[in-house]
Amino acid sequence: MLEVDVVIIGAGASGLMCAIEAGKRKRRVLVLEHANKAGKKILMSGGGRCNFTNYTVEAENFLSENAHFCKSALSRFTQWDFLAMIHAHHIPYHEREHGQLFCNESARDILNMLLAECAKVGVEIRLETNIKQIRQMAESGFSIKTERQTISCQSLVVATGGLSIPKMGATPLGYKIAEQFGINVRTTRAGLVPFTLQLAEKEKFAALSGLALPCTISNARQSFTENLLFTHRGLSGPVVLQMSSYWQEGEMLSIDLLPNSDLQQALFEAQKDKIKVKLKNYLPQFFAKRLIPLILTNDLLECSLPDLSHKQIQFIAEQFHHWQVKPNGTEGYRTAEVTLGGVDCHSVSSKTLEAKQVPGLYFAGEVLDVSGWLGGYNFQWAWASGWCAGQYV
């Protein structure tokens, strides 16, 4: 039997960060990863540029049934702490909208930095390793059986991620480990994911595939303003991905297709200025031509502006400012960037990330019921939770 101090399951963002910190404390650390390489999701994230954190990180940027849980870790390892690592490794990066930070060259820069830091403190990473059995040992610690050997450790860290993007190797292993030890797992679903439309609407709006426009999407609980992208399956773009995490199945969404203008006011002004054009020739200054006939009927579009009644103008503005959409669903884990739900944070210490009822068992990263907004927040949670666990394992 191989004996180590710490076994970390998962060589992703949170697992590698935890390994680095535990290694700095002279712990003998072994990372077990079932994929053929470490950090696969790091490499593919941000279009290969890795949106590794954000200049503004608040607890409000995260969803969890235990809303306060993330505060401790985020305050102890901040975006500035991660940026200090980036600077120390001379990784060039840039800011995009909303404070999002990306590598200038490649996400591989981030992964190489983490692997270099692991190597520096003697962390061993074993790839293509499948776990057959985990047992809690009578005295203390755990034994982990793989196809090759049995490993014993004092501390076991579950950093297996969620269910999003199964082609990258996502599995429910982390949730199964939690359940094995009697830890509650909150219902999971896909987050930061495109919407699909009902068949009739999907066919109707298919002609708009590839069209992007700024809009505001709202429901009773949340609202986001960013770009919307029409796809051949439904709706995507940053504003949709953000909203998807706050959407419940069967719920109607209100979409403002002209968030920074008042169409009703503009039409009244045009009437006042005696502009004598048909509505269909007036609206293209605000919207893409191919969108307009999908929102309004042809008989209305053929009307001349001076002939429009007060009621008709109100109706026209309503259609564009409060377009009502009821998604059929989402594209699911296949394209989701994050998994909502997961290991119940009420069962885990927010300070140490240790399971309250199982000494020596820790959880870090996406496997927990903490999900961030689009924009580098999920990586910051991975760095922060991994760092915190690494101080105690």
C-alpha positions in Angstrom: 0.0 0.0 0.0 1.3 3.5 -0.9 1.0 5.9 1.9 0.7 9.7 1.4 -0.6 12.6 3.4 -3.1 14.0 0.9 -4.9 12.5 -2.0 -6.7 14.9 -4.3 -9.2 13.5 -6.8 -9.2 15.8 -9.9 -6.4 17.6 -11.6 -8.5 20.6 -12.6 -8.4 24.2 -11.4 -9.4 23.7 -7.7 -7.5 20.4 -7.4 -4.2 21.8 -8.7 -4.5 24.9 -6.5 -5.1 22.7 -3.4 -2.2 20.5 -4.3 0.2 23.5 -4.6 -0.8 24.9 -1.2 -0.7 21.5 0.6 2.7 20.9 -1.0 4.0 24.2 0.3 3.1 22.9 3.8 5.5 19.9 3.2 2.6 17.5 2.8 3.1 14.6 0.5 0.4 15.1 -2.1 -0.9 12.7 -4.8 -3.3 14.0 -7.4 -5.4 11.3 -9.2 -7.0 12.2 -12.5 -9.0 9.9 -14.8 -8.4 11.9 -18.0 -5.3 11.6 -20.1 -4.1 15.1 -19.2 -4.5 17.6 -16.4 -6.6 20.8 -16.6 -8.6 19.9 -19.8 -11.3 22.4 -19.0 -8.7 25.1 -18.3 -7.3 24.6 -21.7 -10.6 24.8 -23.5 -12.0 27.7 -21.5 -12.5 31.2 -22.8 -12.0 30.1 -26.4 -8.6 28.7 -25.5 -7.6 32.0 -23.7 -9.0 31.1 -20.2 -11.1 33.8 -18.5 -9.1 33.1 -15.3 -10.7 35.7 -13.0 -12.4 39.1 -12.8 -11.4 42.5 -11.5 -14.7 42.6 -9.4 -15.6 39.6 -7.4 -18.5 39.7 -4.9 -20.6 37.1 -3.2 -23.5 38.4 -5.3 -21.8 37.0 -8.4 -22.4 33.4 -7.1 -25.4 31.1 -6.7 -25.8 28.7 -3.9 -28.6 27.5 -1.6 -26.2 28.7 1.2 -25.7 32.2 -0.1 -23.0 33.2 2.5 -20.8 30.1 2.1 -18.5 31.4 -0.6 -17.6 34.6 1.3 -14.9 33.2 3.5 -12.9 31.6 0.7 -13.3 34.5 -1.7 -12.1 36.9 1.0 -9.0 34.9 1.9 -7.8 34.2 -1.6 -8.8 37.0 -3.8 -8.5 37.9 -7.5 -5.5 40.0 -6.5 -3.8 37.0 -5.0 -4.3 35.0 -8.2 -3.0 38.0 -10.3 0.1 38.0 -8.1 0.8 34.4 -9.3 0.2 35.5 -12.9 2.6 38.4 -12.6 5.2 36.2 -10.9 5.1 33.8 -13.9 5.1 36.8 -16.4 1.9 35.7 -18.1 0.6 38.4 -20.4 -3.2 39.1 -20.1 -5.8 41.6 -21.0 -9.1 42.9 -19.7 -12.4 42.6 -21.7 -15.8 44.0 -20.9 -17.1 43.7 -17.3 -13.7 43.3 -15.8 -13.1 39.9 -17.4 -9.4 38.9 -17.5 -8.0 36.6 -20.3 -4.6 35.3 -21.3 -3.1 37.2 -24.3 -1.7 34.0 -25.8 -3.1 30.7 -24.5 -4.9 29.0 -21.6 -1.9 26.7 -21.6 0.0 29.5 -19.8 -2.3 29.1 -16.8 -2.0 25.3 -16.8 1.8 25.4 -17.2 2.0 27.8 -14.2 -0.1 25.5 -12.0 1.9 22.4 -13.1 5.2 24.3 -12.5 4.1 25.3 -9.0 3.0 21.6 -8.3 6.4 20.3 -9.5 8.2 22.9 -7.3 6.6 21.5 -4.1 6.9 17.8 -5.1 3.3 17.1 -6.0 2.8 13.9 -7.9 0.0 13.8 -10.6 -1.2 10.5 -11.9 -3.3 10.6 -15.1 -5.6 7.9 -16.5 -6.3 6.6 -13.0 -9.8 5.3 -12.2 -11.0 5.0 -8.6 -12.6 1.6 -7.8 -13.3 2.1 -4.1 -12.9 4.6 -1.2 -13.0 3.4 2.4 -12.7 5.3 5.7 -10.1 3.6 7.8 -10.9 2.7 11.4 -8.2 4.7 13.1 -8.2 7.8 10.7 -7.8 8.6 7.1 -8.9 6.8 3.9 -7.9 4.1 1.6 -8.4 4.6 -2.1 -8.3 1.6 -4.4 -7.4 2.2 -8.1 -6.9 -0.5 -10.8 -3.1 -0.4 -10.1 -2.8 -0.2 -6.3 -4.3 0.9 -3.0 -3.3 4.3 -1.5 -3.8 5.4 2.1 -4.0 9.1 3.1 -4.9 11.3 6.1 -6.8 13.8 4.0 -8.9 13.2 0.9 -9.9 16.1 -1.3 -12.8 15.8 -3.8 -12.1 18.3 -6.6 -13.9 16.4 -9.4 -15.9 19.3 -10.9 -19.5 19.0 -12.0 -21.4 17.4 -14.9 -20.9 20.1 -17.6 -19.2 19.2 -20.9 -19.1 15.4 -20.5 -16.8 15.1 -23.6 -14.1 16.7 -21.4 -14.6 13.8 -19.0 -17.1 15.1 -16.5 -18.6 12.4 -14.3 -20.8 12.3 -11.2 -18.0 10.7 -9.1 -17.7 13.6 -6.6 -21.4 13.5 -5.8 -21.3 9.7 -5.4 -18.4 10.1 -2.9 -20.4 12.6 -0.9 -23.4 10.4 -0.8 -21.3 7.4 0.2 -20.3 9.3 3.3 -23.9 10.5 4.0 -23.4 14.0 2.7 -26.4 15.7 1.1 -26.1 16.5 -2.7 -28.5 19.2 -3.9 -30.2 18.6 -7.2 -27.9 19.5 -10.2 -28.8 21.1 -13.5 -26.9 22.8 -16.3 -26.0 26.5 -15.9 -24.5 29.1 -18.1 -26.1 27.3 -21.1 -28.0 28.3 -24.2 -31.8 28.1 -24.4 -33.6 25.9 -26.9 -37.0 27.1 -28.3 -40.3 25.4 -28.8 -40.4 23.8 -32.3 -42.7 26.5 -33.8 -40.5 29.4 -32.5 -37.3 27.5 -33.4 -38.5 27.3 -37.0 -39.7 30.9 -37.0 -36.5 32.4 -35.7 -34.1 30.0 -37.5 -33.6 32.7 -40.2 -32.0 34.9 -37.6 -29.2 32.4 -36.8 -25.9 34.3 -36.3 -27.6 37.6 -35.5 -26.3 39.3 -32.3 -27.8 42.3 -30.6 -27.7 43.9 -27.2 -30.8 43.2 -25.1 -32.1 42.9 -21.5 -33.5 39.6 -20.3 -35.6 39.5 -17.1 -37.6 37.3 -14.9 -39.1 38.1 -11.5 -35.8 37.4 -9.7 -33.0 38.6 -12.0 -32.1 40.8 -15.0 -29.1 41.0 -17.3 -28.1 43.3 -20.1 -25.6 42.0 -22.7 -25.5 40.5 -26.2 -28.1 38.0 -27.3 -27.2 35.6 -30.1 -29.8 33.8 -32.2 -28.8 30.2 -33.1 -30.3 27.5 -35.2 -31.4 25.8 -32.0 -32.6 28.8 -30.0 -31.0 31.7 -28.1 -27.4 32.1 -26.8 -24.9 34.8 -26.2 -23.6 36.2 -22.8 -27.0 37.5 -21.7 -28.7 34.1 -22.2 -25.9 32.2 -20.5 -26.2 34.5 -17.5 -30.0 34.2 -17.3 -30.0 30.4 -17.7 -28.7 30.0 -14.2 -31.7 31.9 -12.8 -34.3 30.3 -15.1 -36.7 27.6 -14.0 -38.3 25.2 -16.4 -41.6 26.4 -17.8 -40.9 30.0 -16.9 -41.6 32.9 -19.3 -38.9 35.4 -19.9 -39.2 39.1 -20.9 -36.7 40.3 -23.5 -36.1 44.0 -24.2 -34.7 44.1 -27.7 -34.0 47.8 -27.5 -32.7 48.3 -23.9 -31.1 51.7 -24.3 -33.9 53.5 -26.1 -37.7 54.2 -25.8 -39.3 53.1 -29.0 -42.7 54.5 -28.1 -41.2 57.9 -27.5 -39.3 57.7 -30.8 -42.5 56.9 -32.7 -44.5 59.7 -31.1 -41.6 62.1 -32.0 -41.6 60.8 -35.6 -45.4 61.5 -35.8 -44.9 65.0 -34.4 -42.1 65.7 -36.9 -44.6 64.5 -39.7 -42.3 61.8 -40.9 -44.3 60.1 -43.7 -42.7 56.7 -44.1 -44.1 53.2 -43.6 -43.3 51.6 -40.3 -41.3 48.8 -42.0 -38.9 51.5 -43.4 -38.7 53.4 -40.1 -37.8 50.5 -37.8 -34.5 49.3 -39.5 -32.6 52.2 -37.8 -33.2 50.4 -34.5 -33.3 46.7 -35.5 -31.9 44.3 -38.1 -34.2 44.1 -41.1 -34.8 40.4 -40.8 -35.8 40.6 -37.2 -38.7 43.1 -37.7 -41.2 40.9 -39.6 -40.8 38.2 -37.0 -42.0 40.5 -34.2 -44.7 42.4 -36.0 -47.4 41.5 -38.5 -47.1 42.6 -42.1 -50.3 44.7 -42.1 -48.9 46.8 -39.2 -45.5 47.1 -41.0 -47.3 48.5 -44.1 -48.9 51.3 -42.1 -47.6 54.8 -42.5 -46.3 56.5 -39.3 -48.9 59.3 -39.4 -51.7 56.7 -39.6 -50.7 54.8 -36.5 -53.0 55.2 -33.5 -51.8 55.9 -30.0 -52.8 52.3 -29.1 -50.9 50.8 -32.0 -47.7 52.7 -31.1 -48.0 51.3 -27.5 -48.5 47.8 -28.9 -45.5 48.1 -31.3 -43.2 49.3 -28.4 -44.5 46.6 -26.2 -43.6 43.9 -28.7 -40.0 45.0 -28.9 -39.4 46.1 -25.3 -41.3 43.2 -23.7 -40.9 40.3 -26.1 -42.2 37.2 -24.2 -40.3 34.0 -24.7 -40.9 30.6 -23.0 -37.8 28.5 -23.6 -38.4 24.8 -24.4 -35.4 24.0 -22.2 -31.6 24.4 -22.3 -28.9 22.6 -24.3 -28.0 20.7 -21.1 -24.7 19.6 -19.8 -23.3 19.1 -23.4 -22.6 22.8 -23.8 -23.1 24.1 -20.2 -20.2 26.0 -18.7 -21.1 25.2 -15.1 -23.2 22.8 -13.0 -25.7 24.3 -10.6 -26.3 22.5 -7.4 -23.9 19.8 -6.0 -22.5 19.0 -2.6 -24.6 20.8 0.1 -22.6 23.7 1.5 -24.4 23.3 4.9 -22.5 20.0 5.3 -19.1 21.6 4.7 -17.0 24.1 6.7 -16.7 27.4 4.8 -13.4 28.1 6.5 -11.6 24.7 5.9 -13.8 23.1 3.2 -13.8 20.0 5.4 -17.0 17.9 5.6 -18.5 18.6 9.1 -19.4 15.0 9.8 -16.4 13.3 8.1 -13.0 14.3 9.5 -10.3 14.4 6.8 -12.8 14.7 3.8 -12.7 17.9 1.9 -14.5 19.4 -1.2 -13.3 22.1 -3.5 -14.4 23.8 -6.7 -17.5 23.1 -8.8 -18.4 19.9 -7.1 -19.8 22.1 -4.3 -23.2 23.9 -4.6 -21.5 27.2 -5.6 -21.8 28.5 -9.2 -20.5 31.7 -10.5 -21.7 34.1 -13.2 -20.1 34.1 -16.6 -16.9 36.2 -16.6 -14.1 34.4 -14.6 -16.1 33.9 -11.4 -16.1 30.1 -11.6 -12.3 30.0 -11.9 -11.9 32.4 -9.0 -14.1 30.1 -6.9 -11.9 27.2 -7.9 -8.7 29.0 -7.0 -10.1 30.3 -3.7 -11.7 27.1 -2.5 -8.7 25.0 -3.6 -6.3 27.4 -1.8 -8.4 27.3 1.4 -8.6 23.5 1.5 -4.9 23.4 0.9 -4.2 25.3 4.1 -5.8 22.5 6.2 -5.5 19.1 4.4 
